[in-house]
Amino acid sequence: MQKKVLGRGLDSLIPSLGQNKNVGDTVVKIPLSKIKPNRFQPRTKFNEQKLKELADSIKKHGLAQPILVTESIVPGEYEIIAGERRYRASKLIGNKDIKAIVKQPTNDKQRFDLALIENLQRENLDPIEEAKAFKRLIEEFAHTHEKIAEVIGKERSVISNTLRLLSLPENVQILISEGKISSGHGRMLAGMEDIDKIKLAVEKILNERLSVRALEKMVSNFKNNKKKVKEKKQEVELTNLKEEIQRKFGTKANVVGNSKKGKIELYYYSLDDLERIVTELKL
């Protein structure tokens, strides 16, 4: 299957931008003091070392690509839509201004969409930031899983699996965000309901460098054992029920089935025995 091209989504999520491709594409220089960070930036952490490396690159080679901004509600000021790392790196080396393209997204949803896609295209988001961004698109801006998948060029299942990471305990999310546990590990852990088992699995991943495949096998064994325990419990309950029925009706009985469906058999050995059982059943 041919991989979708990431980036076609700008026009898909924000049709108004696609209709005005030639409007506002002029590169201008804007004082850094007049630019504010994006209120809808899905990225929550900026690696200081990588930011310094980018700053050194800008100092040596100049800015490779202008940032994307929009006019702020404050006259003469601008808000970043995409390129906050370049903005921060430029400030770090003492630049006074920066090259920018001024766009006019019509609402907050478009600002967030643009910031998210720009980060996804550059792989700047960690898995938890990405999951939280998807969640915001769904809850605040009414995007569907299918729409997000179409826009960023991934399968719908990728969106759903990424969102599952947010069901994990906060401390596990932090480990994934810091890269100490992979998103693959996280998806496996999200399939476990027992918090104590999740804690044990995390310790094994960290201490024994447990691979995703090994964790998958561990989770599978846990689920199988849990199923066996449940089945054993049901078997004991049915046995107790059978014994209770036998005591009540004074005859052999059999109970076959599980917690969802089954059948009860009563045995009789004469006509009088049958009539007695029928009387007990109050038929």
VMD Tcl script that draws the C-alpha trace (Angstrom):
set ca {
  {0.00 0.00 0.00}
  {1.45 3.36 -0.98}
  {2.09 5.67 1.94}
  {0.09 8.87 1.93}
  {2.11 12.05 1.69}
  {2.15 13.97 4.93}
  {1.30 17.60 4.30}
  {-1.62 17.38 1.90}
  {-3.59 17.72 5.09}
  {-3.22 21.50 5.39}
  {-5.76 22.05 2.62}
  {-7.86 19.15 3.90}
  {-8.11 20.41 7.47}
  {-8.09 24.08 6.56}
  {-9.76 24.56 3.15}
  {-9.63 28.35 3.36}
  {-5.83 28.24 3.23}
  {-5.92 26.15 0.10}
  {-8.21 28.64 -1.57}
  {-5.78 31.50 -0.92}
  {-2.38 29.99 -1.59}
  {-1.01 33.19 -3.10}
  {-2.22 35.44 -0.32}
  {0.25 36.34 2.42}
  {3.09 34.15 1.14}
  {5.56 37.03 1.00}
  {8.53 36.59 3.32}
  {8.99 39.57 5.64}
  {11.32 40.37 8.53}
  {9.60 40.82 11.87}
  {11.27 41.91 15.15}
  {11.41 39.00 17.59}
  {10.09 41.34 20.28}
  {6.83 41.62 18.32}
  {6.28 37.84 18.15}
  {4.56 35.73 20.80}
  {4.57 31.91 21.16}
  {1.61 29.93 19.89}
  {-1.19 29.56 22.48}
  {-2.16 26.30 20.77}
  {1.32 24.79 20.54}
  {0.82 21.01 20.96}
  {4.47 20.60 21.87}
  {5.05 21.00 25.60}
  {8.82 20.37 25.86}
  {11.77 21.77 23.94}
  {15.04 19.82 24.21}
  {17.65 22.36 25.29}
  {20.56 20.55 23.62}
  {18.77 20.26 20.28}
  {17.64 23.86 20.57}
  {21.28 24.93 21.04}
  {22.30 22.82 18.01}
  {19.62 24.55 15.93}
  {20.77 27.93 17.22}
  {24.38 27.15 16.21}
  {23.17 26.09 12.76}
  {21.16 29.30 12.30}
  {24.14 31.36 13.44}
  {26.43 29.61 10.96}
  {24.14 29.09 7.95}
  {21.21 31.42 8.54}
  {17.52 30.53 8.80}
  {16.72 27.77 6.29}
  {12.97 28.34 6.33}
  {10.85 31.27 7.54}
  {8.46 30.76 10.42}
  {4.69 31.00 9.97}
  {2.83 33.67 11.95}
  {-0.54 35.35 12.14}
  {-1.51 38.82 13.32}
  {-2.22 39.03 17.04}
  {-5.22 40.77 18.60}
  {-2.64 43.31 19.79}
  {-1.97 45.74 16.89}
  {1.53 45.37 15.47}
  {2.20 42.04 17.14}
  {2.18 38.49 15.77}
  {1.56 34.98 17.08}
  {3.51 31.94 15.91}
  {1.59 29.28 14.02}
  {4.57 27.12 13.10}
  {8.29 27.42 13.80}
  {8.55 28.03 17.53}
  {11.88 26.15 17.72}
  {13.35 28.44 15.07}
  {11.97 31.44 16.97}
  {13.48 30.26 20.27}
  {16.81 29.39 18.65}
  {17.00 32.82 17.00}
  {16.42 34.51 20.36}
  {19.09 32.27 21.89}
  {21.81 33.65 19.60}
  {20.66 37.24 20.07}
  {18.99 37.87 16.69}
  {16.74 40.90 16.68}
  {14.40 39.83 13.89}
  {13.35 36.73 11.93}
  {12.04 35.90 8.48}
  {8.35 35.05 8.53}
  {5.30 34.45 6.36}
  {2.09 36.00 7.63}
  {-1.01 33.79 7.28}
  {-4.57 34.53 8.24}
  {-6.24 31.45 9.74}
  {-9.84 32.38 10.47}
  {-10.19 30.82 13.92}
  {-8.44 29.10 16.81}
  {-9.10 25.66 15.31}
  {-7.06 26.54 12.24}
  {-4.21 27.86 14.41}
  {-4.09 24.58 16.31}
  {-4.38 22.49 13.14}
  {-1.46 24.29 11.52}
  {0.74 24.00 14.62}
  {-0.04 20.30 15.00}
  {0.63 19.39 11.38}
  {3.86 21.38 11.29}
  {5.10 19.47 14.34}
  {3.97 16.11 12.96}
  {5.69 16.77 9.65}
  {8.96 17.49 11.45}
  {8.45 14.64 13.95}
  {8.88 17.17 16.76}
  {6.24 15.66 19.07}
  {6.82 12.79 21.46}
  {4.09 10.07 21.51}
  {2.25 11.56 24.50}
  {2.25 15.08 23.06}
  {0.96 13.60 19.80}
  {-1.79 11.71 21.63}
  {-2.84 14.83 23.54}
  {-2.89 16.82 20.29}
  {-5.14 14.20 18.68}
  {-7.39 14.32 21.73}
  {-7.71 18.10 21.46}
  {-8.54 17.85 17.77}
  {-11.31 15.40 18.62}
  {-12.72 17.02 21.75}
  {-12.27 20.72 21.02}
  {-12.41 20.85 17.25}
  {-14.70 17.90 16.40}
  {-12.27 16.01 14.15}
  {-12.89 12.28 13.71}
  {-10.22 9.57 13.89}
  {-10.69 9.06 10.16}
  {-10.17 12.74 9.36}
  {-6.98 12.99 11.39}
  {-5.66 9.78 9.78}
  {-6.37 11.13 6.29}
  {-4.67 14.41 7.04}
  {-1.43 13.09 8.53}
  {-1.13 10.13 6.18}
  {-1.48 7.31 8.69}
  {-3.95 4.49 9.24}
  {-6.95 5.12 11.49}
  {-5.69 2.38 13.82}
  {-2.52 4.42 14.42}
  {-4.64 7.33 15.70}
  {-6.68 5.03 17.96}
  {-3.61 3.23 19.32}
  {-1.82 6.53 19.98}
  {-4.84 7.81 21.92}
  {-4.79 4.64 24.06}
  {-1.50 5.83 25.58}
  {-3.49 8.45 27.51}
  {-5.23 5.67 29.46}
  {-1.92 4.78 31.11}
  {-0.97 6.06 34.59}
  {0.65 9.49 34.59}
  {4.09 8.18 35.63}
  {4.11 5.73 32.71}
  {3.12 8.52 30.30}
  {6.09 10.54 31.56}
  {8.46 7.61 30.90}
  {7.14 7.35 27.33}
  {7.41 11.10 26.85}
  {11.04 10.99 28.05}
  {11.85 8.11 25.69}
  {12.62 5.66 28.50}
  {9.77 3.44 27.32}
  {8.76 3.24 23.65}
  {5.27 3.92 22.35}
  {5.19 0.23 21.30}
  {5.67 -0.75 24.95}
  {3.00 1.79 25.87}
  {0.41 0.30 23.52}
  {1.03 -3.14 25.03}
  {0.75 -1.76 28.57}
  {-2.52 0.01 27.68}
  {-4.04 -3.42 27.06}
  {-3.50 -4.37 30.71}
  {-6.22 -3.39 33.18}
  {-4.41 -4.33 36.38}
  {-2.37 -1.37 37.70}
  {-0.09 -3.66 39.73}
  {0.65 -5.75 36.63}
  {1.42 -2.57 34.65}
  {3.83 -1.48 37.40}
  {5.55 -4.88 37.34}
  {5.82 -4.80 33.53}
  {7.30 -1.29 33.59}
  {9.96 -2.40 36.09}
  {10.88 -5.30 33.81}
  {11.09 -3.00 30.78}
  {13.41 -0.61 32.63}
  {15.52 -3.14 34.53}
  {15.67 -6.00 32.03}
  {15.35 -3.97 28.82}
  {12.31 -6.02 27.90}
  {11.58 -5.81 24.16}
  {8.12 -5.02 22.80}
  {7.82 -8.59 21.53}
  {8.75 -10.01 24.94}
  {6.27 -7.66 26.61}
  {3.57 -8.74 24.15}
  {4.17 -12.37 25.16}
  {4.06 -11.40 28.84}
  {0.75 -9.55 28.39}
  {-0.68 -12.49 26.44}
  {0.31 -14.92 29.22}
  {-1.21 -12.60 31.81}
  {-4.51 -12.44 29.91}
  {-4.56 -16.23 29.44}
  {-3.89 -16.81 33.14}
  {-6.59 -14.31 34.04}
  {-9.02 -16.15 31.75}
  {-8.13 -19.50 33.32}
  {-8.68 -18.11 36.82}
  {-12.08 -16.77 35.76}
  {-13.03 -20.09 34.16}
  {-11.92 -21.97 37.28}
  {-14.02 -19.68 39.46}
  {-17.05 -20.27 37.22}
  {-16.45 -24.03 37.38}
  {-16.44 -23.95 41.20}
  {-19.62 -21.85 41.26}
  {-21.43 -24.24 38.90}
  {-20.33 -27.25 40.98}
  {-21.69 -25.60 44.14}
  {-24.93 -24.80 42.32}
  {-25.30 -28.41 41.15}
  {-24.84 -29.70 44.69}
  {-27.44 -27.25 46.00}
  {-29.97 -28.35 43.35}
  {-29.35 -32.03 44.18}
  {-29.99 -31.36 47.88}
  {-33.19 -29.44 47.14}
  {-34.74 -31.99 44.77}
  {-33.23 -35.15 46.26}
  {-32.04 -36.49 42.94}
  {-29.06 -36.40 40.62}
  {-28.60 -33.09 38.79}
  {-26.21 -31.67 36.24}
  {-25.34 -28.07 35.37}
  {-23.60 -27.44 32.06}
  {-22.49 -24.04 30.70}
  {-20.86 -20.80 31.78}
  {-21.83 -17.40 33.17}
  {-23.61 -16.47 29.93}
  {-25.61 -19.57 29.03}
  {-26.07 -23.27 29.82}
  {-28.61 -25.84 30.97}
  {-29.78 -27.62 34.13}
  {-30.65 -31.36 34.02}
  {-32.73 -33.17 36.66}
  {-32.87 -36.99 36.72}
  {-35.84 -39.13 37.82}
  {-35.98 -42.90 38.23}
  {-39.73 -43.62 38.52}
  {-43.12 -42.03 37.89}
  {-43.43 -41.22 41.58}
  {-39.99 -39.62 41.49}
  {-41.03 -37.47 38.51}
  {-44.27 -36.38 40.22}
  {-42.29 -35.41 43.33}
  {-39.88 -33.28 41.31}
  {-42.76 -31.64 39.40}
  {-44.42 -30.83 42.73}
  {-41.17 -29.27 43.98}
  {-41.00 -27.19 40.81}
  {-44.61 -26.08 41.48}
  {-45.67 -26.82 37.91}
}
mol new
graphics top color blue
foreach p $ca { graphics top sphere $p radius 0.5 }
foreach p [lrange $ca 0 end-1] q [lrange $ca 1 end] { graphics top cylinder $p $q radius 0.2 }
display resetview
